[in-house]
């Protein structure tokens, strides 16, 4: 009888490419923010809502479709639901978004960074090499989040730069995670097919 690890690898992560799509979206959005720093703060607040709304939908789909393969899939689902709800709030109330944007970005990045650190250790448990790069990116995201929460006035003044760095960091993380998940998926199909 196969142990749980082999069962998980055999059924390895479906829809790994959703993480790649989310990563590319975050990465592109981060570079766009850096390229157009003088764009309206209102536009940035509105786009935050849209980006988190889309990310929430993808994470909900990813978590539900992998609920039998991923331990603690509920955390991914919870993150997707939170992103979806915050996306709706931000997109529908731009004035509120502008007022709370530094706190919002700081706390969401804090949540995502803690999740990123957890993902890194999960991949280490599966024997994936180079898992420590994901850990490093999670720690960098944690550092950015603490700076934004600790000093929201500074965060508000530099929201463009900090937001761009946060999106780029999270985008890189999601792209690397996608390829690690793809490797697990390919390994599982190759070595454990019936």
C-alpha positions in Angstrom: 0.0 0.0 0.0 1.3 3.4 -0.9 2.1 5.8 1.9 0.6 9.3 1.9 3.7 10.9 0.3 3.5 8.7 -2.7 -0.2 9.2 -3.0 0.2 12.9 -2.9 3.0 12.7 -5.6 1.0 10.3 -7.7 -2.0 12.7 -7.8 0.4 15.6 -7.9 -0.9 19.0 -8.2 -3.5 19.6 -10.9 -3.7 23.0 -12.5 -0.2 24.1 -11.5 -0.3 26.6 -14.3 -2.8 28.8 -12.4 0.1 29.8 -10.1 2.1 30.7 -13.1 -0.6 32.9 -14.5 -1.1 34.6 -11.2 2.7 35.1 -10.9 2.9 36.6 -14.4 0.0 39.0 -13.6 1.6 40.2 -10.4 5.0 40.6 -12.1 3.6 42.5 -15.0 1.5 44.7 -12.7 4.6 45.4 -10.5 6.7 46.5 -13.5 3.8 48.7 -14.8 3.6 50.5 -11.4 7.4 51.2 -11.6 7.1 52.4 -15.2 4.2 54.8 -14.5 4.8 56.2 -11.0 2.9 59.5 -11.7 -0.3 57.7 -12.7 -3.3 58.5 -10.7 -3.4 57.1 -7.2 -7.1 56.5 -7.8 -6.3 54.3 -10.8 -3.9 52.3 -8.6 -6.5 51.8 -5.9 -9.0 50.6 -8.5 -6.5 48.3 -10.2 -5.7 46.8 -6.8 -9.2 45.7 -6.5 -9.2 44.1 -9.9 -5.9 42.3 -9.5 -6.9 40.9 -6.1 -10.3 39.9 -7.4 -8.7 37.9 -10.2 -6.1 36.4 -7.9 -8.9 35.4 -5.5 -10.8 33.6 -8.3 -7.7 31.7 -9.4 -6.8 30.7 -5.9 -10.3 29.5 -5.1 -10.3 27.4 -8.3 -6.8 26.0 -7.6 -7.6 25.1 -4.0 -10.9 23.4 -4.7 -9.5 21.4 -7.7 -6.5 20.2 -5.5 -8.4 19.6 -2.2 -7.7 15.9 -2.3 -4.0 16.3 -3.3 -2.8 19.1 -1.0 -2.8 18.9 2.8 -4.2 22.1 4.4 -5.8 23.2 1.1 -8.2 25.2 3.2 -5.5 27.9 3.8 -5.2 28.4 0.0 -9.0 28.6 -0.2 -9.2 31.1 2.7 -6.5 33.3 1.0 -8.5 33.2 -2.3 -11.7 34.1 -0.5 -10.0 37.0 1.3 -8.5 38.2 -2.0 -11.9 38.0 -3.7 -13.7 39.9 -0.9 -11.0 42.6 -0.7 -11.0 42.9 -4.4 -14.7 43.6 -4.5 -14.4 46.2 -1.7 -11.5 48.0 -3.3 -13.0 48.1 -6.7 -16.4 49.4 -5.5 -15.1 52.1 -3.1 -12.1 53.9 -4.4 -12.1 56.6 -1.7 -11.8 54.0 1.0 -9.2 52.1 -1.0 -7.0 55.2 -1.2 -7.3 55.8 2.6 -6.4 52.3 3.7 -4.2 51.2 0.8 -0.9 51.2 2.8 -2.4 49.1 5.6 -4.2 46.9 3.1 -1.1 46.2 1.1 1.0 45.7 4.3 -1.4 43.2 5.9 -2.1 41.3 2.6 1.6 41.0 1.9 2.1 39.9 5.5 -0.5 37.1 5.0 1.0 36.1 1.6 4.5 36.1 2.9 3.7 33.8 5.8 1.9 31.5 3.3 5.0 31.7 1.0 7.2 30.6 3.9 4.8 27.7 4.6 4.9 26.7 0.9 8.7 26.7 0.9 8.8 24.3 3.8 6.1 22.1 2.2 8.2 21.8 -0.9 11.2 21.0 1.3 9.2 18.2 2.7 8.6 16.8 -0.8 12.3 16.8 -1.4 12.3 19.7 -3.9 15.7 21.2 -4.3 16.2 25.0 -4.2 13.2 25.4 -1.9 15.2 28.0 0.1 14.8 30.6 -2.7 11.0 30.5 -2.1 11.8 30.9 1.6 14.0 33.9 0.9 11.3 35.6 -1.2 8.8 34.9 1.6 11.1 36.6 4.1 11.6 39.6 1.8 7.9 39.9 1.5 7.6 39.8 5.3 10.1 42.6 5.6 8.3 44.8 3.1 5.0 44.2 4.9 6.4 45.2 8.3 7.8 48.4 6.9 4.4 49.3 5.4 2.4 48.5 8.5 4.9 50.1 10.9 4.9 53.5 9.2 1.8 54.0 7.1 2.6 57.6 6.3 6.0 56.6 4.9 4.1 53.7 3.2 1.6 56.1 1.7 4.3 58.4 0.4 6.2 55.6 -1.2 3.2 53.3 -2.0 4.1 53.1 -5.6 7.6 51.8 -5.0 6.7 49.5 -2.2 3.7 48.2 -4.0 5.7 47.5 -7.1 8.3 45.6 -5.1 5.7 43.7 -3.3 4.0 42.7 -6.5 7.2 41.8 -8.2 8.4 39.7 -5.2 5.1 37.9 -5.0 4.9 37.4 -8.8 8.4 35.8 -8.8 7.4 33.6 -5.9 4.3 32.4 -7.7 6.2 31.7 -11.0 8.8 29.7 -9.1 6.2 27.9 -7.2 4.3 27.0 -10.4 7.4 25.3 -11.9 8.1 23.4 -8.6 4.5 22.2 -8.7 4.8 21.3 -12.3 7.9 19.3 -11.4 5.9 17.4 -8.7 3.1 16.9 -11.2 5.5 15.5 -13.9 7.4 13.4 -11.4 4.1 11.9 -10.1 2.8 11.1 -13.5 6.1 9.5 -14.7 6.9 7.4 -11.6 3.6 6.5 -10.2 1.1 6.0 -13.0 -0.9 2.8 -12.8 
